[in-house]
Amino acid sequence: MSFFRCVALSLALGLPALHVLQAQDSSSSSTPAAQDQTQQQSSETQGQLSVQARIRARREQRRAQAIRDTYSHLFEAYLGSGYLRTTPGPNLQKLTMYSWDAAITRYYSERLGVSIDGRGYYGTAYVGLNESSITRPAISQYDVLIGPTYRVRLGPRYSLGAYGKGGVAIGNFTGDTNGFGSIPNPSGNGSLLYSSGATYAVNGGILGEVNLSPTLSLRMAGDYVGTGFGSTIQNGFGFHYGFVYRFGKQ
């Protein structure tokens, strides 16, 4: 009987200890599995981030290469047309003059260049009733300008820039006066039109270009033209547009 009592006592004491050992084994075995799962998720996340970083890097490399291919040309040739709102005489209303514009720009970097610009403006001035019986004479103006052009923003598909130029303006205001040489002001104070001749010209504006290819783009620009005919200042505002062809390598 004492033997059976000893066995029963051993079983009573051993079963709780066996449950504790099994729980410890289960906990110790689940901890490495959880750590392995965490490490696997972390490596997958790092792999995804690495792939996205490589994609972004390749995209930036392609963008930078496209910008170099487009704006590393040495020269730009521009040909376009436009219009200008200006005054043809001291007391006359503004008229619209339509124009052609041809320019060439030499670039010293991707952003900075120097432009030489030639323009011709043509319009019809309304001078009202006068003793010459000429009420709508044709007038013209020709400008030669030079100055810097600077690209403020560069992109593979477009660019934004600004320019400032100075030079000479040659006005022909009396060529359509049937030999009168001028149209007298009915009030007796000089001529209705400015005198033909040469004066200073200043020009500035903001331009945008949409790239059709690395060598060809469409330009659109808002334009200011200031001249000094008749010892006064004519502040003209307009717009011009046309095509730009790039060539040569820096």
Backbone bond lengths (Angstrom), bond angles and torsions (degrees), N, CA, C in turn:
res aa  C-N    CA-C-N  psi(-1)  N-CA   C-N-CA  omega(-1)  CA-C   N-CA-C  phi
1 M - - - 1.458 - - 1.506 110.12 -
2 S 1.311 118.80 -39.89 1.467 121.12 179.37 1.511 110.63 -62.36
3 F 1.355 116.17 -33.69 1.480 119.53 179.26 1.512 110.50 -64.15
4 F 1.326 116.91 -46.83 1.470 120.57 -179.34 1.510 110.95 -65.54
5 R 1.297 117.29 -33.79 1.451 119.71 176.70 1.524 111.38 -64.45
6 C 1.302 115.65 -40.52 1.490 119.71 178.88 1.513 110.76 -64.04
7 V 1.332 117.20 -41.57 1.483 120.67 -179.72 1.517 110.30 -65.09
8 A 1.333 115.95 -43.93 1.470 119.70 -179.20 1.515 110.79 -63.36
9 L 1.366 116.21 -39.78 1.456 119.45 179.05 1.522 111.47 -65.33
10 S 1.334 115.88 -38.55 1.484 119.88 178.90 1.511 110.74 -64.75
11 L 1.336 116.82 -42.47 1.475 119.43 179.00 1.522 110.85 -64.80
12 A 1.318 116.22 -39.37 1.467 119.35 -179.07 1.506 111.52 -64.54
13 L 1.336 116.23 -36.74 1.468 119.25 178.88 1.521 112.83 -81.58
14 G 1.309 119.63 -28.36 1.469 122.19 -174.47 1.496 114.16 -82.00
15 L 1.345 118.11 -32.78 1.484 119.46 -177.00 1.532 112.17 -61.55
16 P 1.336 119.84 -46.93 1.491 117.88 177.42 1.521 112.50 -60.64
17 A 1.350 116.36 -38.25 1.464 118.66 179.26 1.511 111.12 -65.27
18 L 1.349 116.95 -35.88 1.468 120.70 179.05 1.522 111.03 -65.42
19 H 1.335 117.26 -39.50 1.466 120.58 177.46 1.519 111.30 -64.17
20 V 1.324 117.90 -39.34 1.470 121.37 178.40 1.509 110.90 -63.74
21 L 1.355 117.28 -43.19 1.470 120.86 179.62 1.523 111.34 -64.12
22 Q 1.359 116.42 -40.85 1.465 118.84 178.54 1.526 111.34 -63.76
23 A 1.332 117.10 -39.46 1.469 120.17 178.97 1.511 110.82 -64.52
24 Q 1.343 117.52 -40.15 1.462 120.45 177.97 1.519 111.34 -64.46
25 D 1.370 115.61 -41.70 1.468 118.66 178.63 1.519 110.93 -62.84
26 S 1.351 116.49 -40.60 1.465 119.37 -179.76 1.513 110.99 -65.11
27 S 1.344 117.02 -41.14 1.464 120.47 179.83 1.504 111.48 -66.56
28 S 1.351 116.45 -42.60 1.465 120.28 -179.16 1.512 111.72 -67.57
29 S 1.358 116.54 -31.63 1.463 119.20 -179.29 1.517 110.98 -79.11
30 S 1.361 119.87 -30.87 1.465 122.03 -179.22 1.525 111.53 -77.76
31 T 1.354 118.17 -29.55 1.468 120.38 -179.19 1.521 112.62 -62.32
32 P 1.337 121.54 -48.26 1.476 120.10 175.91 1.516 112.61 -61.60
33 A 1.352 118.44 -34.62 1.468 119.92 179.41 1.516 110.15 -65.30
34 A 1.343 116.63 -42.41 1.465 119.66 178.14 1.517 110.82 -65.06
35 Q 1.333 117.24 -40.48 1.452 120.17 178.10 1.520 111.20 -63.03
36 D 1.351 116.50 -41.56 1.471 119.86 177.94 1.523 110.93 -61.83
37 Q 1.336 117.56 -41.80 1.462 121.06 -179.43 1.527 110.31 -65.21
38 T 1.332 117.32 -41.42 1.463 121.28 178.74 1.521 111.31 -63.36
39 Q 1.332 116.12 -43.90 1.452 120.41 178.82 1.525 111.26 -63.23
40 Q 1.337 116.29 -39.04 1.462 119.98 178.94 1.532 110.98 -64.23
41 Q 1.349 116.94 -44.54 1.460 120.18 178.68 1.527 110.97 -63.34
42 S 1.344 116.96 -39.73 1.457 120.71 179.40 1.528 111.25 -64.07
43 S 1.344 116.49 -42.51 1.470 119.71 179.33 1.522 111.16 -65.94
44 E 1.367 116.48 -37.15 1.468 118.76 177.89 1.527 110.73 -65.74
45 T 1.344 116.63 -40.57 1.465 119.75 178.72 1.516 111.09 -63.98
46 Q 1.340 116.31 -44.51 1.456 120.20 178.10 1.523 110.93 -62.51
47 G 1.325 117.06 -37.45 1.456 120.07 177.97 1.514 112.09 -64.64
48 Q 1.349 116.94 -41.56 1.457 120.30 177.66 1.519 111.31 -64.26
49 L 1.351 116.49 -43.09 1.452 119.78 177.89 1.523 111.13 -62.68
50 S 1.304 117.29 -39.21 1.459 121.26 179.28 1.523 111.44 -64.17
51 V 1.321 116.99 -41.11 1.462 120.82 178.02 1.520 110.49 -64.42
52 Q 1.342 117.43 -45.10 1.453 120.72 178.78 1.520 111.56 -62.58
53 A 1.330 116.75 -38.40 1.466 119.95 178.18 1.524 110.89 -64.52
54 R 1.316 116.92 -40.97 1.468 119.65 178.56 1.521 110.66 -65.75
55 I 1.341 117.34 -38.76 1.464 120.47 178.16 1.521 110.30 -63.08
56 R 1.346 116.62 -45.02 1.461 120.27 178.39 1.517 111.53 -63.08
57 A 1.310 117.34 -40.97 1.458 120.98 -179.91 1.530 111.03 -63.77
58 R 1.352 116.22 -43.02 1.472 118.84 178.25 1.518 110.99 -65.15
59 R 1.340 116.49 -37.98 1.468 119.82 179.15 1.528 110.53 -64.06
60 E 1.334 117.23 -42.92 1.457 120.71 178.38 1.518 111.60 -65.75
61 Q 1.334 117.13 -36.66 1.457 119.99 177.44 1.519 111.15 -64.66
62 R 1.340 117.11 -41.84 1.464 120.06 177.88 1.524 110.90 -64.73
63 R 1.322 117.19 -40.20 1.467 120.96 179.50 1.523 110.58 -64.54
64 A 1.333 116.88 -45.99 1.466 120.66 179.37 1.528 111.12 -62.27
65 Q 1.330 116.95 -39.53 1.459 120.24 179.26 1.532 110.92 -66.84
66 A 1.334 117.06 -39.52 1.464 120.37 178.02 1.530 110.84 -63.75
67 I 1.323 117.51 -39.04 1.463 121.05 177.83 1.529 110.20 -65.49
68 R 1.331 117.96 -42.51 1.462 120.49 178.18 1.523 111.13 -63.78
69 D 1.330 116.74 -42.40 1.464 119.81 -179.36 1.520 111.78 -63.67
70 T 1.342 117.12 -32.04 1.460 121.04 -176.20 1.519 112.43 -85.22
71 Y 1.331 118.15 -43.75 1.460 120.91 -168.86 1.531 114.05 -107.90
72 S 1.302 117.80 12.29 1.463 119.83 176.71 1.528 112.10 -95.27
73 H 1.335 117.67 10.22 1.463 120.09 178.11 1.531 110.41 -75.17
74 L 1.306 115.28 149.44 1.460 121.39 -176.51 1.525 111.99 -79.91
75 F 1.325 117.51 -35.09 1.466 121.26 -175.32 1.526 110.76 -128.93
76 E 1.340 114.75 153.26 1.454 123.62 169.04 1.524 108.65 -130.15
77 A 1.317 115.93 133.07 1.463 121.30 173.65 1.526 108.03 -112.34
78 Y 1.326 115.33 132.07 1.467 120.59 -176.84 1.524 110.10 -122.91
79 L 1.326 116.32 137.84 1.453 122.53 174.73 1.517 107.96 -139.91
80 G 1.343 115.65 124.74 1.452 118.41 -176.93 1.510 112.27 -160.13
81 S 1.323 114.48 -168.78 1.459 121.87 -179.86 1.514 108.26 -144.61
82 G 1.352 115.91 172.81 1.446 119.64 -179.19 1.505 111.73 -179.17
83 Y 1.307 115.04 -159.16 1.457 120.00 178.28 1.515 109.07 -148.83
84 L 1.335 115.80 162.85 1.463 122.52 -179.02 1.522 108.82 -143.57
85 R 1.319 115.97 134.45 1.460 121.74 173.92 1.521 107.97 -100.96
86 T 1.351 116.31 116.75 1.456 121.31 -177.00 1.520 109.81 -150.30
87 T 1.337 116.96 175.16 1.459 122.24 -179.30 1.530 110.11 -106.05
88 P 1.351 118.43 132.52 1.462 121.30 -179.67 1.528 114.13 -91.57
89 G 1.329 116.55 -7.48 1.464 119.95 -178.87 1.507 110.99 -155.15
90 P 1.338 116.83 166.77 1.473 120.28 -173.89 1.521 114.01 -59.04
91 N 1.343 117.21 -37.49 1.449 120.09 -174.57 1.522 112.58 -122.25
92 L 1.321 117.41 21.76 1.452 121.33 -177.47 1.522 110.59 -98.43
93 Q 1.305 115.15 156.81 1.449 120.33 176.72 1.519 110.55 -74.16
94 K 1.316 115.59 159.75 1.460 119.94 -179.84 1.523 110.93 -67.47
95 L 1.316 115.19 150.26 1.456 121.26 175.94 1.514 109.29 -129.19
96 T 1.314 115.70 164.13 1.460 121.94 176.69 1.513 109.24 -97.90
97 M 1.321 116.01 124.86 1.466 121.74 176.13 1.523 108.02 -111.67
98 Y 1.320 115.84 129.13 1.466 121.37 178.58 1.522 108.99 -94.14
99 S 1.324 115.99 148.20 1.463 118.66 -167.90 1.521 113.32 -139.72
100 W 1.318 114.12 160.32 1.461 122.48 162.83 1.524 107.36 -112.90
101 D 1.312 116.39 156.70 1.463 121.11 -175.28 1.525 108.65 -147.30
102 A 1.321 116.05 126.49 1.473 121.70 177.03 1.524 108.57 -131.06
103 A 1.328 116.64 131.56 1.459 120.32 -176.71 1.518 110.06 -146.89
104 I 1.327 114.32 154.60 1.462 120.72 171.87 1.526 107.77 -132.66
105 T 1.330 116.04 137.59 1.459 122.10 -176.70 1.517 109.47 -123.05
106 R 1.314 115.08 132.34 1.463 121.50 174.47 1.527 107.41 -104.10
107 Y 1.354 116.38 120.31 1.463 121.26 -177.40 1.524 110.33 -97.23
108 Y 1.336 114.27 138.20 1.464 121.44 178.10 1.527 111.35 -105.82
109 S 1.309 117.12 -7.10 1.457 123.89 172.58 1.521 106.48 -158.82
110 E 1.318 116.89 -176.05 1.459 119.16 177.80 1.517 112.21 -64.62
111 R 1.326 117.70 -22.40 1.457 121.28 -174.12 1.525 114.60 -109.42
112 L 1.308 118.98 -37.92 1.465 122.15 -169.04 1.523 111.54 -105.92
113 G 1.340 114.74 130.20 1.447 120.95 176.57 1.513 110.90 -144.41
114 V 1.346 116.36 170.94 1.464 123.47 176.78 1.520 107.54 -123.39
115 S 1.345 116.24 128.68 1.459 122.12 -174.55 1.526 111.08 -111.02
116 I 1.326 116.11 143.43 1.454 124.09 167.79 1.521 106.56 -115.10
117 D 1.327 116.26 125.99 1.463 122.00 -167.38 1.523 109.95 -128.68
118 G 1.328 117.34 132.53 1.459 122.71 173.34 1.516 110.33 -122.57
119 R 1.330 116.97 134.24 1.455 121.21 -174.91 1.523 111.06 -137.65
120 G 1.326 115.72 152.42 1.454 122.06 171.90 1.515 109.63 -132.27
121 Y 1.356 116.99 131.62 1.463 122.97 -179.30 1.529 109.42 -118.05
122 Y 1.314 115.66 141.06 1.461 120.65 -177.36 1.525 109.28 -138.92
123 G 1.345 115.38 134.92 1.455 119.32 179.62 1.512 111.76 -159.09
124 T 1.319 115.48 178.82 1.460 122.90 178.15 1.519 108.05 -126.27
125 A 1.339 114.96 121.14 1.460 120.41 -177.75 1.525 110.33 -91.61
126 Y 1.304 115.21 138.73 1.463 119.93 174.23 1.524 107.92 -98.52
127 V 1.339 116.61 114.35 1.461 121.29 -175.29 1.522 112.80 -108.37
128 G 1.321 118.21 -4.64 1.457 120.71 179.74 1.517 112.61 78.08
129 L 1.320 116.29 -174.03 1.467 121.87 -178.89 1.525 110.28 -74.33
130 N 1.324 115.80 137.11 1.458 121.79 179.80 1.524 108.81 -156.02
131 E 1.319 116.36 173.26 1.465 120.96 -174.56 1.519 113.58 -70.06
132 S 1.337 119.18 -15.91 1.467 121.05 177.95 1.518 112.35 -84.55
133 S 1.315 117.27 -8.89 1.473 123.17 -177.46 1.532 112.74 61.83
134 I 1.312 117.82 16.93 1.464 122.19 175.35 1.529 107.60 -103.14
135 T 1.301 115.68 114.98 1.471 119.03 -175.03 1.524 113.67 -108.64
136 R 1.336 117.10 -22.22 1.462 119.47 -177.88 1.533 110.22 -136.83
137 P 1.321 117.74 71.19 1.464 119.69 -179.84 1.534 111.70 -75.35
138 A 1.313 116.27 146.21 1.463 121.60 174.84 1.521 109.14 -81.55
139 I 1.318 116.58 136.96 1.460 122.16 178.29 1.523 109.00 -129.31
140 S 1.312 115.27 163.21 1.475 120.40 179.28 1.521 109.62 -150.08
141 Q 1.319 114.56 160.68 1.460 121.43 -179.76 1.517 108.57 -148.91
142 Y 1.350 116.48 140.36 1.459 122.13 -178.20 1.524 108.39 -128.71
143 D 1.350 115.58 129.17 1.464 121.52 -177.38 1.524 110.40 -119.24
144 V 1.338 115.14 141.11 1.462 122.10 169.83 1.524 106.50 -123.84
145 L 1.334 116.34 120.99 1.464 121.87 -170.32 1.518 110.74 -131.56
146 I 1.322 116.01 152.86 1.466 121.42 174.88 1.519 108.61 -145.52
147 G 1.343 116.06 142.78 1.454 119.23 179.16 1.518 112.04 172.98
148 P 1.345 117.02 176.76 1.468 121.64 -176.13 1.521 112.66 -80.78
149 T 1.319 114.26 150.22 1.466 123.65 171.54 1.526 107.63 -125.39
150 Y 1.309 116.41 133.74 1.468 119.90 -176.92 1.516 109.88 -132.02
151 R 1.334 116.14 126.76 1.466 121.68 175.80 1.523 108.97 -84.02
152 V 1.315 115.67 115.10 1.461 120.54 -178.19 1.521 110.89 -79.92
153 R 1.319 117.32 -38.27 1.469 121.76 -177.66 1.516 109.27 -134.99
154 L 1.330 115.88 133.59 1.458 121.93 -179.55 1.517 110.00 -117.02
155 G 1.313 116.54 138.58 1.455 122.58 174.65 1.523 108.90 -148.50
156 P 1.315 117.70 159.70 1.469 119.39 179.13 1.517 113.02 -60.87
157 R 1.332 117.94 -31.26 1.468 121.30 -175.47 1.522 113.78 -103.28
158 Y 1.324 118.14 -19.14 1.457 118.99 -177.13 1.520 109.62 -155.80
159 S 1.331 115.87 166.82 1.457 122.42 173.71 1.523 108.79 -146.15
160 L 1.324 115.76 154.90 1.452 123.21 175.28 1.517 108.41 -125.34
161 G 1.328 116.33 137.80 1.451 119.51 -176.75 1.515 112.40 -150.34
162 A 1.331 115.65 178.28 1.463 122.64 178.00 1.523 108.17 -141.28
163 Y 1.324 115.83 157.82 1.457 120.52 -178.58 1.528 109.64 -147.40
164 G 1.316 115.25 154.31 1.456 122.68 174.27 1.516 108.73 -143.23
165 K 1.326 117.56 132.33 1.462 121.58 -174.94 1.518 110.17 -139.43
166 G 1.297 115.07 159.58 1.458 121.73 174.52 1.513 109.14 -142.86
167 G 1.346 115.77 157.01 1.458 118.85 -179.80 1.506 111.74 173.63
168 V 1.315 115.50 -143.41 1.457 122.22 -174.82 1.523 109.88 -123.23
169 A 1.330 115.60 144.73 1.460 122.72 174.92 1.526 108.16 -120.74
170 I 1.324 116.30 133.18 1.463 122.21 178.53 1.524 107.64 -114.89
171 G 1.327 116.95 116.33 1.448 121.39 -177.13 1.512 112.10 -103.54
172 N 1.318 116.17 138.07 1.459 122.98 174.32 1.530 107.30 -119.62
173 F 1.342 114.89 90.98 1.464 120.44 -176.14 1.527 112.92 -102.26
174 T 1.332 116.90 -10.16 1.471 119.39 -173.80 1.522 112.75 -119.17
175 G 1.321 118.09 8.90 1.458 119.79 -178.21 1.517 113.67 -70.92
176 D 1.332 117.58 -17.63 1.463 120.96 -177.66 1.531 110.79 -116.21
177 T 1.319 115.89 40.22 1.470 120.24 -179.22 1.523 112.16 -109.38
178 N 1.335 117.32 17.82 1.474 121.99 177.34 1.523 112.50 54.70
179 G 1.318 115.33 39.32 1.457 120.43 176.41 1.509 115.21 83.83
180 F 1.319 118.81 -0.99 1.467 119.44 179.58 1.531 111.16 -69.93
181 G 1.307 116.68 -28.68 1.458 119.87 -178.04 1.501 113.71 83.42
182 S 1.298 117.90 -24.21 1.462 123.63 176.67 1.521 108.29 -164.29
183 I 1.302 115.76 164.68 1.462 120.77 176.43 1.523 106.83 -114.40
184 P 1.341 117.17 107.98 1.470 119.75 -174.91 1.519 111.97 -62.22
185 N 1.298 114.25 143.61 1.452 120.71 175.60 1.530 109.02 -74.23
186 P 1.340 119.57 126.43 1.466 120.62 -179.74 1.526 113.74 -56.82
187 S 1.316 116.96 -25.68 1.465 119.32 178.45 1.518 112.27 -77.88
188 G 1.338 116.49 -5.36 1.458 120.09 178.11 1.506 114.42 85.92
189 N 1.304 118.61 9.63 1.464 122.44 -177.32 1.526 109.83 -108.02
190 G 1.331 117.41 79.18 1.453 122.36 174.90 1.511 113.23 73.10
191 S 1.338 114.95 -152.44 1.461 122.39 -176.49 1.523 110.87 -102.75
192 L 1.323 114.45 152.85 1.459 118.95 177.20 1.527 111.79 -71.13
193 L 1.334 116.84 -33.46 1.466 122.10 -179.16 1.522 110.18 -102.72
194 Y 1.319 115.92 155.59 1.450 119.58 172.10 1.526 109.75 -65.58
195 S 1.305 116.56 153.91 1.461 120.93 176.94 1.517 110.40 -71.81
196 S 1.303 116.71 144.03 1.459 120.70 176.56 1.520 109.75 -68.13
197 G 1.313 116.59 147.57 1.452 120.83 179.12 1.511 111.35 152.92
198 A 1.323 115.36 -167.87 1.461 121.65 -176.49 1.519 110.38 -110.87
199 T 1.320 115.96 147.33 1.456 122.73 176.64 1.521 108.50 -152.51
200 Y 1.316 116.77 -179.22 1.463 120.50 179.31 1.518 110.43 -76.39
201 A 1.317 115.79 160.95 1.466 122.64 174.76 1.519 108.67 -144.54
202 V 1.321 116.17 137.45 1.463 122.40 172.94 1.515 107.60 -124.60
203 N 1.317 115.64 147.96 1.460 120.83 -173.41 1.526 109.27 -146.15
204 G 1.324 116.08 139.62 1.457 121.09 176.64 1.511 110.67 -157.83
205 G 1.308 115.86 160.57 1.450 118.74 179.76 1.513 112.60 176.56
206 I 1.312 114.40 -179.15 1.461 123.73 177.65 1.517 107.78 -119.21
207 L 1.315 116.45 133.37 1.461 120.07 -177.55 1.518 111.33 -126.36
208 G 1.312 114.71 152.30 1.453 122.34 174.09 1.515 109.52 -130.18
209 E 1.318 115.44 144.79 1.463 120.55 179.88 1.520 109.61 -129.49
210 V 1.325 115.69 133.09 1.459 122.71 174.75 1.526 107.02 -106.14
211 N 1.331 116.32 120.55 1.461 121.24 -174.21 1.526 110.77 -81.91
212 L 1.322 115.41 120.62 1.453 121.05 173.78 1.524 111.24 -87.14
213 S 1.326 116.45 -26.08 1.467 124.73 175.36 1.524 106.25 -161.08
214 P 1.333 119.29 174.07 1.469 119.14 178.00 1.525 114.04 -60.36
215 T 1.329 118.68 -21.96 1.466 121.15 -177.44 1.523 114.06 -110.69
216 L 1.318 119.18 -7.06 1.462 121.51 -175.06 1.527 110.01 -134.15
217 S 1.339 115.82 133.88 1.457 120.09 179.10 1.520 110.00 -145.79
218 L 1.328 114.46 162.45 1.455 123.12 175.83 1.526 107.95 -104.34
219 R 1.341 115.75 125.31 1.462 121.01 -177.68 1.519 110.61 -107.12
220 M 1.341 115.62 139.82 1.457 123.39 173.41 1.516 107.43 -136.06
221 A 1.350 116.90 133.48 1.461 119.73 -173.85 1.512 111.41 -146.01
222 G 1.329 115.38 139.72 1.454 122.18 167.37 1.522 108.64 -86.63
223 D 1.335 116.69 139.86 1.459 120.59 -165.04 1.531 111.57 -132.49
224 Y 1.335 115.66 137.87 1.463 122.45 169.15 1.519 108.65 -118.55
225 V 1.337 116.64 133.04 1.464 121.99 176.51 1.517 107.90 -130.05
226 G 1.324 116.24 120.19 1.456 121.59 176.20 1.516 110.13 -112.42
227 T 1.331 117.15 131.80 1.470 122.69 179.29 1.518 109.69 -130.28
228 G 1.347 115.68 170.13 1.461 120.77 -175.20 1.512 114.09 -124.68
229 F 1.315 118.62 38.06 1.458 121.08 177.86 1.531 110.22 -66.87
230 G 1.343 115.17 143.79 1.460 120.21 177.87 1.509 113.70 65.11
231 S 1.332 118.12 25.93 1.467 122.76 -179.79 1.522 112.11 57.22
232 T 1.334 116.15 26.76 1.462 122.07 174.51 1.531 107.97 -127.78
233 I 1.307 116.41 179.61 1.469 120.95 -179.70 1.517 109.00 -111.78
234 Q 1.330 116.20 126.28 1.462 121.24 173.62 1.525 107.84 -103.15
235 N 1.309 116.18 118.03 1.462 121.85 178.52 1.520 108.33 -99.18
236 G 1.312 116.07 103.02 1.452 121.09 -178.69 1.519 111.32 -105.27
237 F 1.317 116.24 140.33 1.458 121.88 178.68 1.526 108.78 -127.21
238 G 1.319 115.16 141.17 1.452 118.91 -178.93 1.508 112.66 -162.51
239 F 1.315 114.00 -153.60 1.457 122.09 -172.65 1.516 107.41 -156.19
240 H 1.318 116.96 143.78 1.464 118.90 172.02 1.526 110.03 -143.65
241 Y 1.304 115.34 157.31 1.462 122.22 -175.09 1.526 108.49 -151.55
242 G 1.325 115.73 155.52 1.464 120.45 179.69 1.513 110.66 171.70
243 F 1.316 116.01 -162.11 1.457 122.69 -174.72 1.531 110.58 -113.01
244 V 1.320 114.18 143.49 1.468 122.40 177.61 1.522 108.67 -115.83
245 Y 1.335 115.26 132.07 1.465 120.90 175.97 1.520 108.65 -117.85
246 R 1.325 117.24 125.81 1.448 122.85 -178.75 1.519 110.21 -102.76
247 F 1.350 115.70 142.25 1.448 119.52 178.96 1.530 109.74 -155.93
248 G 1.342 115.49 162.44 1.454 120.82 -177.46 1.522 111.49 78.86
249 K 1.300 116.58 152.80 1.473 122.30 179.40 1.509 110.67 -117.90
250 Q 1.353 114.73 138.98 1.468 119.45 177.96 1.524 110.04 -72.99
